[in-house]
Amino acid sequence: MPTCQNCDSVVTESYVRVFAPNGMNRPRVCPNCEDKTREKGGVRNKRN
C-alpha cells in the first residue's frame, strides 16, 4: 500500500491516482495530515 510523503499514513491506490501528480506513486499530503493541506495544485501549511 502506498503511504503519504508527509505523515507516512497508508492511502489507497485510488487516492494516489486522483490526488498525486502524474508519475508519482506517493501523495505529498493526505487527509490524515495535521499540518498540511492541498491547495490549487500545491501543498501549504494549514491555517489555524
mmCIF file as Biopython writes it, N, C-alpha, C and O atoms, coordinates in Angstrom:
data_model
#
loop_
_atom_site.group_PDB
_atom_site.id
_atom_site.type_symbol
_atom_site.label_atom_id
_atom_site.label_alt_id
_atom_site.label_comp_id
_atom_site.label_asym_id
_atom_site.label_entity_id
_atom_site.label_seq_id
_atom_site.pdbx_PDB_ins_code
_atom_site.Cartn_x
_atom_site.Cartn_y
_atom_site.Cartn_z
_atom_site.occupancy
_atom_site.B_iso_or_equiv
_atom_site.auth_seq_id
_atom_site.auth_asym_id
_atom_site.pdbx_PDB_model_num
ATOM 1   N N  . MET A ? 1  ? 0.844  -1.185 0.000   1.0 0.0 1  A 1 
ATOM 2   C CA . MET A ? 1  ? 0.000  0.000  0.000   1.0 0.0 1  A 1 
ATOM 3   C C  . MET A ? 1  ? 0.887  1.245  0.000   1.0 0.0 1  A 1 
ATOM 4   O O  . MET A ? 1  ? 1.909  1.282  0.685   1.0 0.0 1  A 1 
ATOM 5   N N  . PRO A ? 2  ? 0.500  2.245  -0.756  1.0 0.0 2  A 1 
ATOM 6   C CA . PRO A ? 2  ? 1.262  3.491  -0.776  1.0 0.0 2  A 1 
ATOM 7   C C  . PRO A ? 2  ? 1.064  4.276  0.528   1.0 0.0 2  A 1 
ATOM 8   O O  . PRO A ? 2  ? 0.069  4.106  1.233   1.0 0.0 2  A 1 
ATOM 9   N N  . THR A ? 3  ? 2.035  5.134  0.824   1.0 0.0 3  A 1 
ATOM 10  C CA . THR A ? 3  ? 1.951  5.976  2.010   1.0 0.0 3  A 1 
ATOM 11  C C  . THR A ? 3  ? 2.152  7.443  1.642   1.0 0.0 3  A 1 
ATOM 12  O O  . THR A ? 3  ? 2.706  7.765  0.591   1.0 0.0 3  A 1 
ATOM 13  N N  . CYS A ? 4  ? 1.702  8.304  2.507   1.0 0.0 4  A 1 
ATOM 14  C CA . CYS A ? 4  ? 1.836  9.753  2.336   1.0 0.0 4  A 1 
ATOM 15  C C  . CYS A ? 4  ? 3.293  10.159 2.580   1.0 0.0 4  A 1 
ATOM 16  O O  . CYS A ? 4  ? 3.928  9.654  3.506   1.0 0.0 4  A 1 
ATOM 17  N N  . GLN A ? 5  ? 3.818  11.056 1.765   1.0 0.0 5  A 1 
ATOM 18  C CA . GLN A ? 5  ? 5.192  11.535 1.936   1.0 0.0 5  A 1 
ATOM 19  C C  . GLN A ? 5  ? 5.338  12.392 3.184   1.0 0.0 5  A 1 
ATOM 20  O O  . GLN A ? 5  ? 6.424  12.454 3.762   1.0 0.0 5  A 1 
ATOM 21  N N  . ASN A ? 6  ? 4.263  13.057 3.612   1.0 0.0 6  A 1 
ATOM 22  C CA . ASN A ? 6  ? 4.329  13.970 4.743   1.0 0.0 6  A 1 
ATOM 23  C C  . ASN A ? 6  ? 4.189  13.250 6.080   1.0 0.0 6  A 1 
ATOM 24  O O  . ASN A ? 6  ? 4.999  13.471 6.980   1.0 0.0 6  A 1 
ATOM 25  N N  . CYS A ? 7  ? 3.170  12.388 6.230   1.0 0.0 7  A 1 
ATOM 26  C CA . CYS A ? 7  ? 2.888  11.791 7.543   1.0 0.0 7  A 1 
ATOM 27  C C  . CYS A ? 7  ? 3.028  10.275 7.573   1.0 0.0 7  A 1 
ATOM 28  O O  . CYS A ? 7  ? 2.832  9.665  8.624   1.0 0.0 7  A 1 
ATOM 29  N N  . ASP A ? 8  ? 3.359  9.658  6.455   1.0 0.0 8  A 1 
ATOM 30  C CA . ASP A ? 8  ? 3.533  8.205  6.337   1.0 0.0 8  A 1 
ATOM 31  C C  . ASP A ? 8  ? 2.267  7.395  6.607   1.0 0.0 8  A 1 
ATOM 32  O O  . ASP A ? 8  ? 2.356  6.196  6.871   1.0 0.0 8  A 1 
ATOM 33  N N  . SER A ? 9  ? 1.090  8.020  6.547   1.0 0.0 9  A 1 
ATOM 34  C CA . SER A ? 9  ? -0.167 7.281  6.670   1.0 0.0 9  A 1 
ATOM 35  C C  . SER A ? 9  ? -0.405 6.467  5.407   1.0 0.0 9  A 1 
ATOM 36  O O  . SER A ? 9  ? -0.008 6.873  4.315   1.0 0.0 9  A 1 
ATOM 37  N N  . VAL A ? 10 ? -1.040 5.341  5.557   1.0 0.0 10 A 1 
ATOM 38  C CA . VAL A ? 10 ? -1.375 4.493  4.418   1.0 0.0 10 A 1 
ATOM 39  C C  . VAL A ? 10 ? -2.547 5.121  3.666   1.0 0.0 10 A 1 
ATOM 40  O O  . VAL A ? 10 ? -3.529 5.539  4.278   1.0 0.0 10 A 1 
ATOM 41  N N  . VAL A ? 11 ? -2.441 5.187  2.344   1.0 0.0 11 A 1 
ATOM 42  C CA . VAL A ? 11 ? -3.515 5.687  1.483   1.0 0.0 11 A 1 
ATOM 43  C C  . VAL A ? 11 ? -3.813 4.624  0.429   1.0 0.0 11 A 1 
ATOM 44  O O  . VAL A ? 11 ? -2.997 3.736  0.184   1.0 0.0 11 A 1 
ATOM 45  N N  . THR A ? 12 ? -4.973 4.719  -0.184  1.0 0.0 12 A 1 
ATOM 46  C CA . THR A ? 12 ? -5.365 3.730  -1.186  1.0 0.0 12 A 1 
ATOM 47  C C  . THR A ? 12 ? -4.755 4.075  -2.548  1.0 0.0 12 A 1 
ATOM 48  O O  . THR A ? 12 ? -4.342 5.209  -2.794  1.0 0.0 12 A 1 
ATOM 49  N N  . GLU A ? 13 ? -4.711 3.083  -3.412  1.0 0.0 13 A 1 
ATOM 50  C CA . GLU A ? 13 ? -4.240 3.296  -4.788  1.0 0.0 13 A 1 
ATOM 51  C C  . GLU A ? 13 ? -5.144 4.311  -5.498  1.0 0.0 13 A 1 
ATOM 52  O O  . GLU A ? 13 ? -4.669 5.123  -6.291  1.0 0.0 13 A 1 
ATOM 53  N N  . SER A ? 14 ? -6.439 4.259  -5.210  1.0 0.0 14 A 1 
ATOM 54  C CA . SER A ? 14 ? -7.386 5.206  -5.817  1.0 0.0 14 A 1 
ATOM 55  C C  . SER A ? 14 ? -7.067 6.631  -5.390  1.0 0.0 14 A 1 
ATOM 56  O O  . SER A ? 14 ? -7.130 7.546  -6.211  1.0 0.0 14 A 1 
ATOM 57  N N  . TYR A ? 15 ? -6.725 6.836  -4.123  1.0 0.0 15 A 1 
ATOM 58  C CA . TYR A ? 15 ? -6.364 8.167  -3.637  1.0 0.0 15 A 1 
ATOM 59  C C  . TYR A ? 15 ? -5.130 8.679  -4.372  1.0 0.0 15 A 1 
ATOM 60  O O  . TYR A ? 15 ? -5.091 9.835  -4.793  1.0 0.0 15 A 1 
ATOM 61  N N  . VAL A ? 16 ? -4.137 7.833  -4.523  1.0 0.0 16 A 1 
ATOM 62  C CA . VAL A ? 16 ? -2.919 8.212  -5.243  1.0 0.0 16 A 1 
ATOM 63  C C  . VAL A ? 16 ? -3.246 8.581  -6.683  1.0 0.0 16 A 1 
ATOM 64  O O  . VAL A ? 16 ? -2.754 9.592  -7.186  1.0 0.0 16 A 1 
ATOM 65  N N  . ARG A ? 17 ? -4.059 7.787  -7.348  1.0 0.0 17 A 1 
ATOM 66  C CA . ARG A ? 17 ? -4.413 8.041  -8.748  1.0 0.0 17 A 1 
ATOM 67  C C  . ARG A ? 17 ? -5.100 9.387  -8.910  1.0 0.0 17 A 1 
ATOM 68  O O  . ARG A ? 17 ? -4.872 10.076 -9.904  1.0 0.0 17 A 1 
ATOM 69  N N  . VAL A ? 18 ? -5.941 9.777  -7.949  1.0 0.0 18 A 1 
ATOM 70  C CA . VAL A ? 18 ? -6.701 11.026 -8.060  1.0 0.0 18 A 1 
ATOM 71  C C  . VAL A ? 18 ? -5.904 12.240 -7.579  1.0 0.0 18 A 1 
ATOM 72  O O  . VAL A ? 18 ? -5.946 13.290 -8.220  1.0 0.0 18 A 1 
ATOM 73  N N  . PHE A ? 19 ? -5.176 12.117 -6.459  1.0 0.0 19 A 1 
ATOM 74  C CA . PHE A ? 19 ? -4.590 13.293 -5.818  1.0 0.0 19 A 1 
ATOM 75  C C  . PHE A ? 19 ? -3.084 13.455 -5.969  1.0 0.0 19 A 1 
ATOM 76  O O  . PHE A ? 19 ? -2.573 14.543 -5.707  1.0 0.0 19 A 1 
ATOM 77  N N  . ALA A ? 20 ? -2.355 12.435 -6.375  1.0 0.0 20 A 1 
ATOM 78  C CA . ALA A ? 20 ? -0.908 12.588 -6.575  1.0 0.0 20 A 1 
ATOM 79  C C  . ALA A ? 20 ? -0.657 13.063 -8.007  1.0 0.0 20 A 1 
ATOM 80  O O  . ALA A ? 20 ? -1.371 12.663 -8.927  1.0 0.0 20 A 1 
ATOM 81  N N  . PRO A ? 21 ? 0.349  13.909 -8.199  1.0 0.0 21 A 1 
ATOM 82  C CA . PRO A ? 21 ? 0.680  14.342 -9.554  1.0 0.0 21 A 1 
ATOM 83  C C  . PRO A ? 21 ? 1.057  13.144 -10.434 1.0 0.0 21 A 1 
ATOM 84  O O  . PRO A ? 21 ? 1.523  12.120 -9.934  1.0 0.0 21 A 1 
ATOM 85  N N  . ASN A ? 22 ? 0.854  13.280 -11.715 1.0 0.0 22 A 1 
ATOM 86  C CA . ASN A ? 22 ? 1.198  12.212 -12.660 1.0 0.0 22 A 1 
ATOM 87  C C  . ASN A ? 22 ? 2.650  11.804 -12.475 1.0 0.0 22 A 1 
ATOM 88  O O  . ASN A ? 22 ? 3.531  12.652 -12.339 1.0 0.0 22 A 1 
ATOM 89  N N  . GLY A ? 23 ? 2.892  10.503 -12.473 1.0 0.0 23 A 1 
ATOM 90  C CA . GLY A ? 23 ? 4.234  9.979  -12.326 1.0 0.0 23 A 1 
ATOM 91  C C  . GLY A ? 23 ? 4.671  9.748  -10.891 1.0 0.0 23 A 1 
ATOM 92  O O  . GLY A ? 23 ? 5.718  9.143  -10.662 1.0 0.0 23 A 1 
ATOM 93  N N  . MET A ? 24 ? 3.901  10.212 -9.922  1.0 0.0 24 A 1 
ATOM 94  C CA . MET A ? 24 ? 4.242  9.995  -8.513  1.0 0.0 24 A 1 
ATOM 95  C C  . MET A ? 24 ? 3.426  8.825  -7.976  1.0 0.0 24 A 1 
ATOM 96  O O  . MET A ? 24 ? 2.250  8.686  -8.313  1.0 0.0 24 A 1 
ATOM 97  N N  . ASN A ? 25 ? 4.031  7.991  -7.153  1.0 0.0 25 A 1 
ATOM 98  C CA . ASN A ? 25 ? 3.303  6.866  -6.585  1.0 0.0 25 A 1 
ATOM 99  C C  . ASN A ? 25 ? 3.009  7.051  -5.100  1.0 0.0 25 A 1 
ATOM 100 O O  . ASN A ? 25 ? 2.473  6.153  -4.451  1.0 0.0 25 A 1 
ATOM 101 N N  . ARG A ? 26 ? 3.366  8.233  -4.559  1.0 0.0 26 A 1 
ATOM 102 C CA . ARG A ? 26 ? 3.043  8.591  -3.175  1.0 0.0 26 A 1 
ATOM 103 C C  . ARG A ? 26 ? 2.542  10.023 -3.162  1.0 0.0 26 A 1 
ATOM 104 O O  . ARG A ? 26 ? 3.198  10.897 -3.728  1.0 0.0 26 A 1 
ATOM 105 N N  . PRO A ? 27 ? 1.387  10.302 -2.529  1.0 0.0 27 A 1 
ATOM 106 C CA . PRO A ? 27 ? 0.902  11.680 -2.459  1.0 0.0 27 A 1 
ATOM 107 C C  . PRO A ? 27 ? 1.776  12.520 -1.529  1.0 0.0 27 A 1 
ATOM 108 O O  . PRO A ? 27 ? 2.383  12.000 -0.593  1.0 0.0 27 A 1 
ATOM 109 N N  . ARG A ? 28 ? 1.830  13.805 -1.795  1.0 0.0 28 A 1 
ATOM 110 C CA . ARG A ? 28 ? 2.621  14.712 -0.961  1.0 0.0 28 A 1 
ATOM 111 C C  . ARG A ? 28 ? 1.932  15.010 0.358   1.0 0.0 28 A 1 
ATOM 112 O O  . ARG A ? 28 ? 2.595  15.317 1.349   1.0 0.0 28 A 1 
ATOM 113 N N  . VAL A ? 29 ? 0.596  14.922 0.381   1.0 0.0 29 A 1 
ATOM 114 C CA . VAL A ? 29 ? -0.205 15.202 1.570   1.0 0.0 29 A 1 
ATOM 115 C C  . VAL A ? 29 ? -1.499 14.406 1.473   1.0 0.0 29 A 1 
ATOM 116 O O  . VAL A ? 29 ? -1.956 14.107 0.369   1.0 0.0 29 A 1 
ATOM 117 N N  . CYS A ? 30 ? -2.099 14.056 2.615   1.0 0.0 30 A 1 
ATOM 118 C CA . CYS A ? 30 ? -3.324 13.264 2.621   1.0 0.0 30 A 1 
ATOM 119 C C  . CYS A ? 30 ? -4.301 13.822 3.660   1.0 0.0 30 A 1 
ATOM 120 O O  . CYS A ? 30 ? -3.932 14.736 4.399   1.0 0.0 30 A 1 
ATOM 121 N N  . PRO A ? 31 ? -5.518 13.313 3.743   1.0 0.0 31 A 1 
ATOM 122 C CA . PRO A ? 31 ? -6.482 13.809 4.725   1.0 0.0 31 A 1 
ATOM 123 C C  . PRO A ? 31 ? -6.044 13.591 6.178   1.0 0.0 31 A 1 
ATOM 124 O O  . PRO A ? 31 ? -6.560 14.259 7.074   1.0 0.0 31 A 1 
ATOM 125 N N  . ASN A ? 32 ? -5.115 12.684 6.427   1.0 0.0 32 A 1 
ATOM 126 C CA . ASN A ? 32 ? -4.641 12.438 7.789   1.0 0.0 32 A 1 
ATOM 127 C C  . ASN A ? 32 ? -3.574 13.425 8.239   1.0 0.0 32 A 1 
ATOM 128 O O  . ASN A ? 32 ? -3.234 13.453 9.422   1.0 0.0 32 A 1 
ATOM 129 N N  . CYS A ? 33 ? -3.042 14.225 7.344   1.0 0.0 33 A 1 
ATOM 130 C CA . CYS A ? 33 ? -2.004 15.192 7.700   1.0 0.0 33 A 1 
ATOM 131 C C  . CYS A ? 33 ? -2.597 16.284 8.584   1.0 0.0 33 A 1 
ATOM 132 O O  . CYS A ? 33 ? -3.604 16.905 8.242   1.0 0.0 33 A 1 
ATOM 133 N N  . GLU A ? 34 ? -1.951 16.505 9.727   1.0 0.0 34 A 1 
ATOM 134 C CA . GLU A ? 34 ? -2.446 17.507 10.665  1.0 0.0 34 A 1 
ATOM 135 C C  . GLU A ? 34 ? -1.918 18.898 10.369  1.0 0.0 34 A 1 
ATOM 136 O O  . GLU A ? 34 ? -2.519 19.885 10.794  1.0 0.0 34 A 1 
ATOM 137 N N  . ASP A ? 35 ? -0.797 19.004 9.644   1.0 0.0 35 A 1 
ATOM 138 C CA . ASP A ? 35 ? -0.157 20.298 9.449   1.0 0.0 35 A 1 
ATOM 139 C C  . ASP A ? 35 ? -0.145 20.812 8.015   1.0 0.0 35 A 1 
ATOM 140 O O  . ASP A ? 35 ? 0.229  21.961 7.783   1.0 0.0 35 A 1 
ATOM 141 N N  . LYS A ? 36 ? -0.546 19.990 7.045   1.0 0.0 36 A 1 
ATOM 142 C CA . LYS A ? 36 ? -0.514 20.387 5.630   1.0 0.0 36 A 1 
ATOM 143 C C  . LYS A ? 36 ? -1.855 20.103 4.967   1.0 0.0 36 A 1 
ATOM 144 O O  . LYS A ? 36 ? -2.639 19.282 5.442   1.0 0.0 36 A 1 
ATOM 145 N N  . THR A ? 37 ? -2.106 20.800 3.856   1.0 0.0 37 A 1 
ATOM 146 C CA . THR A ? 37 ? -3.307 20.580 3.056   1.0 0.0 37 A 1 
ATOM 147 C C  . THR A ? 37 ? -3.000 20.890 1.599   1.0 0.0 37 A 1 
ATOM 148 O O  . THR A ? 37 ? -2.035 21.591 1.294   1.0 0.0 37 A 1 
ATOM 149 N N  . ARG A ? 38 ? -3.830 20.363 0.700   1.0 0.0 38 A 1 
ATOM 150 C CA . ARG A ? 38 ? -3.670 20.653 -0.727  1.0 0.0 38 A 1 
ATOM 151 C C  . ARG A ? 38 ? -4.395 21.957 -1.046  1.0 0.0 38 A 1 
ATOM 152 O O  . ARG A ? 38 ? -5.444 22.258 -0.476  1.0 0.0 38 A 1 
ATOM 153 N N  . GLU A ? 39 ? -3.815 22.725 -1.969  1.0 0.0 39 A 1 
ATOM 154 C CA . GLU A ? 39 ? -4.471 23.947 -2.425  1.0 0.0 39 A 1 
ATOM 155 C C  . GLU A ? 39 ? -3.966 24.316 -3.802  1.0 0.0 39 A 1 
ATOM 156 O O  . GLU A ? 39 ? -2.764 24.497 -3.997  1.0 0.0 39 A 1 
ATOM 157 N N  . LYS A ? 40 ? -4.870 24.429 -4.757  1.0 0.0 40 A 1 
ATOM 158 C CA . LYS A ? 40 ? -4.563 24.890 -6.115  1.0 0.0 40 A 1 
ATOM 159 C C  . LYS A ? 40 ? -3.372 24.157 -6.725  1.0 0.0 40 A 1 
ATOM 160 O O  . LYS A ? 40 ? -2.464 24.793 -7.260  1.0 0.0 40 A 1 
ATOM 161 N N  . GLY A ? 41 ? -3.366 22.852 -6.651  1.0 0.0 41 A 1 
ATOM 162 C CA . GLY A ? 41 ? -2.313 22.061 -7.262  1.0 0.0 41 A 1 
ATOM 163 C C  . GLY A ? 41 ? -1.024 22.003 -6.473  1.0 0.0 41 A 1 
ATOM 164 O O  . GLY A ? 41 ? -0.039 21.431 -6.941  1.0 0.0 41 A 1 
ATOM 165 N N  . GLY A ? 42 ? -1.010 22.584 -5.287  1.0 0.0 42 A 1 
ATOM 166 C CA . GLY A ? 42 ? 0.190  22.567 -4.459  1.0 0.0 42 A 1 
ATOM 167 C C  . GLY A ? 42 ? -0.133 22.115 -3.047  1.0 0.0 42 A 1 
ATOM 168 O O  . GLY A ? 42 ? -1.223 21.614 -2.774  1.0 0.0 42 A 1 
ATOM 169 N N  . VAL A ? 43 ? 0.827  22.299 -2.156  1.0 0.0 43 A 1 
ATOM 170 C CA . VAL A ? 43 ? 0.665  21.930 -0.760  1.0 0.0 43 A 1 
ATOM 171 C C  . VAL A ? 43 ? 1.024  23.148 0.071   1.0 0.0 43 A 1 
ATOM 172 O O  . VAL A ? 43 ? 1.993  23.845 -0.230  1.0 0.0 43 A 1 
ATOM 173 N N  . ARG A ? 44 ? 0.241  23.410 1.125   1.0 0.0 44 A 1 
ATOM 174 C CA . ARG A ? 44 ? 0.536  24.532 2.008   1.0 0.0 44 A 1 
ATOM 175 C C  . ARG A ? 44 ? 0.295  24.115 3.456   1.0 0.0 44 A 1 
ATOM 176 O O  . ARG A ? 44 ? -0.348 23.100 3.722   1.0 0.0 44 A 1 
ATOM 177 N N  . ASN A ? 45 ? 0.823  24.916 4.394   1.0 0.0 45 A 1 
ATOM 178 C CA . ASN A ? 45 ? 0.548  24.682 5.807   1.0 0.0 45 A 1 
ATOM 179 C C  . ASN A ? 45 ? -0.919 25.014 6.090   1.0 0.0 45 A 1 
ATOM 180 O O  . ASN A ? 45 ? -1.478 25.946 5.512   1.0 0.0 45 A 1 
ATOM 181 N N  . LYS A ? 46 ? -1.529 24.239 6.985   1.0 0.0 46 A 1 
ATOM 182 C CA . LYS A ? 46 ? -2.909 24.517 7.372   1.0 0.0 46 A 1 
ATOM 183 C C  . LYS A ? 46 ? -2.959 25.781 8.205   1.0 0.0 46 A 1 
ATOM 184 O O  . LYS A ? 46 ? -2.037 26.093 8.959   1.0 0.0 46 A 1 
ATOM 185 N N  . ARG A ? 47 ? -4.060 26.501 8.050   1.0 0.0 47 A 1 
ATOM 186 C CA . ARG A ? 47 ? -4.281 27.708 8.864   1.0 0.0 47 A 1 
ATOM 187 C C  . ARG A ? 47 ? -5.026 27.321 10.121  1.0 0.0 47 A 1 
ATOM 188 O O  . ARG A ? 47 ? -5.861 26.417 10.107  1.0 0.0 47 A 1 
ATOM 189 N N  . ASN A ? 48 ? -4.725 27.997 11.191  1.0 0.0 48 A 1 
ATOM 190 C CA . ASN A ? 48 ? -5.435 27.728 12.460  1.0 0.0 48 A 1 
ATOM 191 C C  . ASN A ? 48 ? -6.671 28.563 12.575  1.0 0.0 48 A 1 
ATOM 192 O O  . ASN A ? 48 ? -7.389 28.469 13.571  1.0 0.0 48 A 1 
#
